[in-house]
Amino acid sequence: MARVLLFGRLSDVAGWRERTLDAGAGSIAAIRALLAAEDADLGEALVAPGVQVAVDQAIVRGDLVLSAASEVAFLPPMSGG
């Protein structure tokens, strides 16, 4: 079962911060698609410019096949100052 975390604005849009998904969602793209099918607003937010994905606490680019024990975090755009 993959653990999915949402931070910042993404958790506000979804109405949740942490959730466990069936391991059948075997990639980042599959998780995005599953979440988008459940909540169109969240689906749009997850593909917005600047949103990053971390798998097991490491930022990743592109799609990635996940293990059943993966932790996937979606991070909103960050601003510094």
Helices and strands as residue ranges (DSSP letters): E 2-6, H 9-14, E 18-21, H 28-38, H 40-46, E 52-55, E 58-60, E 71-75
